[in-house]
Amino acid sequence: MKKVTVKGIVQGVGFRPFVYRIAKEHGIKGHVKNAGNSVEIVVANEDCDFEAFLRDLKSKSPPLAKIYSIDVEEVRKEEYDDFYVLKSSVEGSGESILPPDVAICEECLREMFEKGRRYLYPFIVCMNCGPRFTIIEDLPYDRENTTMRDFPMCKLCEEEYNDPMDRRFRAEPTCCWDCGPRYFLYRGKEKLDLKPEEVIKESAKLLAEGEILAIKGIGGTHLATITTEDEPVLKIRKLRRRKNKPFAIMARDLQTIETFAFLSEVEKELLTSFRRPIVVLKKKGEVLSKYIAPNLHNIGVMLPYAGVHYLLFYYIEEPALVMTSANAPGEPMFIENEEIFTLKCHALVHNRRIKNRCDDSVIKVINGKPTFIRRSRGYVPEAIEVNVDNKENILALGAEEMVTACLLKGSKAFLSQHIGDTSKLKTLEFLEDAVYNLIRMNKVEGIAKIAVDLHPYFNTVKLGEKLASKFNCKLIRCQHHHAHIVSLMAEHGIKEKIIGIAIDGLGYGGDKTWWGGEILLCDYGNYKRIGSLAYSPMPGGDLATRFPARAALGILSKIYSIEELREIAKKHLINGFRNERELELVLMQIEKKFNTPLSTSLGRVLDAISALLNVCYERTYEGEPAMRLESFAFHGKAKLSFDMKIEKRERYIIDTAYLLKQVLEAKE
């Protein structure tokens, strides 16, 4: 008798029903079951074509499944009279990987709009679609280990769930109007008296009237409104205090997207994939409000991925809806109804608990290749295979902003969902919770090393120290830009020493100054700084990050006198300072070298150019000056050529003041 152990993404993807079907086709007797970390198949009879069964197992597996390994061993013989799907067991070493949340499939979508017991039911799912990661509490992936255990199945759903030939066989979120979760419409904390089938219809009516609606979805809560009028969009900006930050939108379908954005084949494939990320597209036409992504040439768009989204579009004629996170910037998504009720708008909420909040993924196609801006819903908790020699469990906690945790187990990197800005307490707590979830879901026993940033005061560093003490393991402090480069090396399987370029806003340097434009000669363990941008003073420290005119004067102070800087500010930075007094204060700081930390940040150089060209004088969200500069350049016609002045000292130094001087001269 043979026991086959299959590891990979094999739970929650219809793998057991698939095994049952091919086992019956090949006349196999035995069983299949989830085994905590894998799928176990027992083949009890000898009179079958076992090799053909194995071939089908590998070549015909469900589309959402991903097999990493198949192990076959001889075990003690038992008698079976048929092939069975058995109840899950909990043994295993954590090699099984749960699939991500999957967009509603075509079959369920069709069924939702057909007369029947799931007609217009927003939580319709089957084995090929629906939530996974956001509802699971523990492995194996069985209903009692998910938040769906709060909803006992009715008789009809249970019959489908137990029928090996039904597409809902062992589909854990299976439910219907009679036994599943429901949506409710609230005004503040007041629940509106509506029939279940009227709730989404009434919500759509509010949207059509230009109202703002909070929508609790699969992994968190969005704020939604119509996109073709300015006033509702401005209302959301005021409500969430987002002056200019671009909003993501959800469009009805691909044909609709093509009325306001350009689409490549790669972008179409991404938008319609079961992962349903937000894809950054180039705008065209003036169909939508200019306040959705002000001063930018592109816009983030996604397609509906849950039943509730399709139902809203069913009742409304809008081409697209704003779908922006309801939480404050950098903080975790709202998942509790009480949090949502604090928003000053109507709320469409449901009564299914969200165990793992999960923000939308964001992708931009660059030179025909999809590039992650944010990897989260639709991709997490899938592992990334990395070509490194590793036999330990290593945890990495990220820097401070836009944080994602990572657990390296062997050659697989398990990334958490998007976390956010860990300078905020709620987000730091979310990170800690996500770390423990990574450890629990991958059945990790013991952590050998924890990697944190070199910065001494980041909250992630403090958390790393706390966890290192708890797990009694080594804490490794990594230089920020070295970490950027070696993460790329790991992603692409590079093992030899390379020259890498790391450019960003700010990172704590090996010399305790602020780096951000670095050329490093490095391998995984060591680096040598062989080049960088020139150090420039940043008057006001963090204020130079928020107000780019300060960065511009700081960089230019390397080659201009205070008097010359004053004239440059009055001529080229007209709105860069609130008044003359502020300008004089900045000039005094530069002259006396007071509160002017040095930085090699390319981010600040781009911000400075943005200010000098009168594109952006205040950063109201992460990356705004550079993003607006990119959009400004996208519409430009002049082709300029600038000289680079590079000096060889202990390393190569690129003169950024000379670059900005040429920008001023070209502007003249």
N, C-alpha and C positions, 0 to 999 in steps of 0.2 A: 504494500500500500504506500502511496506517495503523498507527501505533504508539500504543497506549493505555497511559498510565501512571496507575496507581491508587495513591493514598497514603492512609494511615490505619491502622486496625487490620485488616490484610489478610494477615498471616502467622500461621500456626498456628491458623486458624479455619475451615479447609475452603474457603478462597477459590479456590484453583486448581482443585480438583475441581468447584466450582460453576461457574467460568468454562468449564471443559471441557464440562460438561453443556449449558449454554445456547449455547455455540459450536456444538456438534453439532446442537442443536435448530434453529439459524438457518442451518445449512449453511455455517459459516465454516471457512476453511482458514487455518492459521497456527500460532501457539504461545502458551503462557502460561508464565511462570516468575517466581520470586522474583528481584528485582534488588537485593538487599542492603538497600535502604531502601524498596522498593515492590514492586508486582506489575506486570510488563510483559506486555501482550497485543499480539500482532501479528495483524492482519487482512489477509491477502494477496489475497483474491479480491474482485472488484467485484460479482459476482452474488450478493449477500446483502443482507438488510435490516439494514444497520449501525445505523440509528437505533433499530430495535426491540431489537437486541442491547444497545445502550447503556441503553435504558429498563429492560430486565430486569436489567442489571448494577447499576443503582441501586436498583430496587424489590424485587428478589428475593434480595438478598445474604444469606449465612448469618446466623443470629441473633447470633453472637458478633462479626461483622464490623462495622466502623464506618468508612465512607468519608469522608475529609476533602476529597479533590479527585480529579478525573478530567481528565487532559490528553490531547488528541488531536493528533498531528502526522503529516504525510506523510513517509515515509522511502523509501529506495531499494528498488525492487521485488525480491523474491525469490520463487522458485517453491516452493509447498507442495502436496502431494497429499492432505493431511488436516490435522486439528488435533492438536497434540502438547503434552504437558506436558514442558518441558525442565528440565535441571539448573539449579540456581540460579547466579546470578552475584553478584559482590560490589560492583559499582559502585553509587553512590547517595549522597545527601546527608543521610541520617538522618531522613527524614520518616515512615518506616514505624514503627508502634508495635506492639510485641509485646503480645498479650492477656495478661491475668492468669491465674493458675492457676484452673482451672474444676472445679467439683464433678462427681463421677461422674454420667453421664447415665442416664436411665431405661432406654435400650436396653442399655447395658453392665451396669447393675444386674440387669436381667432375665437377661442372658446369664451373669452370674457365678453365678446360682443354678440354671442349667439344665445338665444333663449335657452335657459337651462338653470340648474341650481347654482351656477357660478356666474350668472349673467350680471355684468357690471360690478363684479366683486373685485376690489383692488388688491387683495392679497393672494390672488390665484397664482399657483406655482405647480411645477412638476419636478421630476428628477433632473431635468435639463436646465432649470432656471431657478432664480430666487435667491434669498439671503443664505449665506453660510457663515462666513467669518463674523459678521455682526451679531449673530444670535447664539453662537456656540460658547459654552462655558467650560467644557472639558471634552477630552477624547475618551472613548470612540465617539464618532459623530452619530449619535442616536438622539431621538426626540427628547428623552429624559435628560440629556446633557445640553439641551438648548433652551432658550426662553420660550419655545413653543410648548414646553411641558405645562405651561399655564393654561393651555387650551386643549382639553381632552377631545379626541376625534369623535365625531358622530358615527353612526353605524355605516353610512354610505362611504364616508371618507376612509374608515377603517378597512372596508372591503377592498377599496382601490389600493390602499397602503399594503395590504397583505397578498395582493394578486401579482405573482411574478411576471405576468404578461401585460400588466398595466403600466403606463408611463409614470404613474405615481407610486409604484412599488418601492417601498422604503424611502420615499421622498419625505424627509423629516418635517418640513414646514407645511405639509398637506393640510388643507382646511377649506371651509366654505362659509357661506352666510350663516349656517346653523351652528357652527362650532368654532369658528376662527376669530381672529382679532377684528376690531371695527374702528372706523374713523368717526370722530366727533368734531363738531364745529363750535368754537368758543368765541365769545366777545369778551376780552379780558379773562376773568375767571368764571364767567357765566356761560354755561353750556346751553346752546340753542336747542329748542325742542323741535327736532326734525326726525323723520323716518330714516333708517340707515341708508336706504337707496337715494335719499334726497341730499345727503350731507355734501358730497362732492359737487353735485349740480349747483347747490347754493353757493359753495365756495367759488366755483367758476364764475358765477354771476357777479360776485363781489369783485373778482379780478377784472371782469369786463367793464365794471363801473370805475376802474382806476384805483381800487383799494389795494392796500398791502396785505398780503396773506403769509403768515408763517406756516410752513408745511413740514411736518415731521415725516421723514422718509425712512429709508433702510438703515442708514448709518449716522443720521443726525438731522439737523433742521435747516431748511432754507427759508430765506425771505423772497417772496415772489411778487411780481407785478407785471403789468403789460409793458411792452417795449416800443410801441409806436407813438407814444405821447411823452412829452418831457416832464410834466408835473408829477406823475406817479414815481418816475425814476428819481427826481429831485427829492421827493418825499422820503424815499428809502435812504438817500444820502444824509438827509437831516436826522432821520430816526437813528441811524447807526454811526453818525458823525464820520462819514467817509467822504471827504471833500472831493477827491479826484480818483480814488482807487478804482480801476476797471472792474465792472461786474461781469460775471459769467452769465451766459444766457442758455436756455434750453429751447431748441427749435422743434417745430412740429415734425419735419422730415428733411431728407437731403434736398429735395426740390425747393423747399422753402429756404434752406441755407443758401442756395445758389442765387437767390434774389438779393442777398446783402453781403456775400463773401465769396471769394475765389476758392475753388476746391480742386485739389489734385487727387489722383487715384489712391495714393497712400493715405491721404487725409480721409477720404471716403471710407476706406477699409477700417481705419481706426475708429471713426465715428460710429460705424455700424457693427463693430465687433461686440462680443458678449461682455467685454470689459467696460464699454461706454465711457471713455475718459472725456474730459474737456480737451478740445483741440484748439490751439491758437491759430486763427485764420486771418488772411489779409482781407480787409474790408473792401466792399465796393458799393456804390450807390448811396442813397440817403433814405433807405426804408425805415431804419430804426432811429431812436432818439440819439442825439449826439452826446448825451450825458451818460450813456452806458459805459463807454470807454473813451473819455474825453482826451483830446490831443494825442491820440494814438492811431496808428494806421492798421492795427490788428484788433481782433476781438476773440475772446474765449467762448467756444460753442460746444454744447453737447446735445445728444438726442435723448428722448425719454428712455428710462431704463426700468421703471416700476409701473405697476398697474395704475397707481394714482396719477402718474404723469399723463398717461394716455387718456385717462378718463377726463382730466381737466381740459385737454385739447379737444376731446370729443364734444364738450359743452361750450367751448369758446372758439371764436374765429381768429384770434390773434396768431400771427406767424411764429412768434416766439415769446417766451416769458423770461424776465430776469430771474435767475436762480443763484442767489448769493448766500453765503453762510450767515446764519442769524447771530452767531457769536461775535464778540468783540475781536478785532484783528489780533492774531497771535494766540488767542485762547482756544480751548477745546470746543468742539461743536456741542450745541445743546442737545441732550438726549432725554432729559427729564421734563415732563409736562409742566411742572411747577416753574422751571426756568423759562419755558416758552411763554407762560402766562404773564411774565414780567414785561414782555414786549408790548408796546402800545399799538397793537393791531389785532385783527382777527387771527385765530389760530386753528389750523386743521391738524388735529393730533390723533394718534391711535393709542391703543392700550396694550401693544406688544412691547416688552422691554427690549432695549438695545443694550446688549452686553458689551460690545466693542465698537465704540464710536469710530467712524471712518469717513474722512473727507474725500471729496472728489479728486481723482487723479488729473493731472494737467500735463499735456504733451505738446511739443512744438516740432514740426517737421523741418529739419535743417539739411539742405542739400539732399533731399529725398529720403533722409533717415530720421525716424522718430526719436526724439530726444526728450527725456523726462525733465519737467520742471518740478513736478511733484508726483511721487509714486505712492498711491494709496488705494482707494476703492477700485475693485476690479483686478488688482494685482497682488495685494496682500491677502493671505500670508504665504504666497508662493515663494519658494527659495530661488536664489540666484546661484548658479554653479560657478565657482571660482577656481582657477587653476593654481592652487597653492598647496604646499605640503603642510598639512595641519592635522594634528591628532588630538587637539585640546578643544575645550569649550571656551570661547573668548567673547566677551561682551564689549561693545563700543557704544558710547552715549552721545556722541556728537558734540557740537560747540554750544551755541546759545540760541540763535534764531534759526527758524525753519529746520528744527531738529527731527531726526529719525534715529531710532535705536537700531542696533544690528547685533544679532547673535551668530557667531561663526561656529559651526559644528562640523568638523571634518572639512570637506570642500564645499559645503553649502552655507550660503549667507542668508539668514532669515531676517528680513527687515520688518520693522514695525510699520504701522500706518503713519501718516504724517502727524507729527506732534505739535510743532509750533514754536512759540517764543518762550523759552524756559526762564526768562527773567521774571515771568509772572507765576505766582504760586500755584494757581489752578493747573497751568500747563506743566509745571514741574511734577505735580502730583499725578497728572495724566501720564507723563513719561515713566514714572516709577511703576505705575499700574501696568503700562504696556510692557515694561521689562519683565515683570513677574509673569505676565501672560505669555510672552515669548518662551520663557523658561518652562512654564507649566505645559504649554501646548506641544513643546518639543521634547517633553519628558527628560529634561536635562538634570543630571545629578552632579552638582558641583561646577563651579566656574574657576578656571585656571588663572585667567587674566582679565582685567578690565581696562579699557583704553579710554582716556579722557583728553581734553584739550590742555595745552600748555598754560593757558591763562589761569592765574592763581585764584580768581574770584568768581568764575562762572558757577552758576548753580549746578550745572551738570557735573562739574568737578567735585563739588561738595557731595552730590548724590553718589558719585563714583567712590569717594572715600568711605561713605557710609556702607555701600554695598561690598566694597573690598574687605571691610571689617567683618561684615556679616558672613561672607563666603570664605573668609580667611585666605584671600588670594592676592596676587600682585597687582598693583595699580601702575599703569604705564601712561606717562604724560607725553602726548604727541604734539609736535609742532603743526600748527594749523594747515600750512600750505604743503608741507611734506605729506600730510594725511590726504589732502586733495589729490596729489599726484599718485600716491601709491594705491589709492582706491581705484583710479583709472587703470593702473598696472594690473591689479587683481581682476578687474572686470574684463580686461582683454587678454589675460593669461600671459603677461610679459614677465619674464624672470630675470633678464639681464639688466644691468645698470642703464639708466636712461637720463636724458636731459629733459626736464619737464618745466612747463610754464604754468604758474598758478596765479590767476588774477581774480581779485574780488574786492569787497569793500574794505574790511579790516580783519586782521588776524594777529594774535600775539606772537611776536618774533622771538627767535633764539637769543637776540641781544636785548630783549625786554622793551623793544620799541614796536610801533605798529607797522606791520607789513601788509602788502596787498598787490604788489606787482613783482613777482619773484621768478627767477630762473634757477632751478636747482638741479644739480647732478646727484642722482640718488638711486638707491635700491630700497628694499623693504625696511631695512633696519637703520640706515644712515643717510644723511644728505649733506651736500656742500653747497653753500650759496655762491653761485658763480656769476650771477647778474641780478640786477633789480632796477626799478625806477629810482630816480634820485629822491633822497629824503626832502620833504617840504614841510614847513610849519603849518599847523592847522589852528588858526586863531579861534579860541573858545572851545577847543576840544570837540565834544559832541555837537556843539552848535554849528561847526563847520560841516558836519554831516547833514544837518537839517537845512542849513542855508548855504547853498553852493557858492554864492558870491564871496563868502569868507574863504573858502578853499581856493578860489581863483586868486585872490589877493595874496594868500599865503604862498602859493606856488610861484607867482610872479615876483614876490619879494626877493627871490634869489638873484634877479637881474635888474630890478628897478628900485629906485630910491623911494622913500616915503612920499615925497612930493609927486613923483611920477605915478605912484600907485593911486594917490588922491585924484589925479586927473583921469586916470584910466577908469576909476570907479564912477566918476561923474559923467564920463562919456560913454562907457560901455556897460556899466552895471547900474543903469538908471533906477531900476526898482529893486536892486539887490539888498538895500538896507532900509529900515523903517524911517530913518531920518538921518540928518547930518551928524547928530550926536553919536549914533551907533557906529557910523563909518569912522569917526574920529577915535572911538574906543577901540575898534578893530586895528586901526593903524598904530595906535599906542601899544597895543599888545604885541604887534609885529616888531615894532621898533625896540621895545624893552624886553622882548622875548619872554613875555609873561603869559602863562597858560596857552602855550603854542606847541603842543606835542608834535613830534616829527612823525611823518608817515610816508610810506612808499606806495600807498593805495592807488591802483588804477581807477577804482570806483570814484575816488575824489577828483581825479584828473578829468574823467568824463563829466562829472557834475560841474566842474569849473568851466569846461567848454560849453556846457548847456547854459550856464549863467552868462558867459561872455557873448553868446549868440542870442541872448534874450529869449531863450526857450523855456527855462524853468528857474525860478528864484527860491522856491521852497519845496522841500521833499515832504509830501504829506503821506507817502507810503513807500515801502521798501523798493528801491531802484527807480523811483519816479524820474529824476532828472535824466538818467541815462536812457531809460525807455522812451521818454519824450524826445530826446536827442536822436535816437534811432529813427523814430517816426518822422522827425523833421528832415533827417538826411534822406529818408526813403522818398520823399517828395522833391528833393533837391535835383538840380540839373548840372550845376558846376562841377567839374572834375578837378580837384585840387591835388597838388603833390607837395608834401612837406619833407624837409630834410630831417634826418635823425642825428643828433649829436650824442655820440657814445664815448665815454671816457673809460680808460682801463686803469683801475687802481688795484685794490685787493680783489675786486670783482669788476665786471663790466657794469657801468652806471649809465642809464638812459636819462638824458637831460629833459625833464618835462617842462621846465620853465621856458626853454628854447622852443619847444613845441607850441606852448600857449602864445608865445611872442609871435610866431608865424600865423596863428589863428587871428590875432589882432591885426596883423599886417594885411592878411587876406581880406579881413572885414573892411579895412579902409578902402 
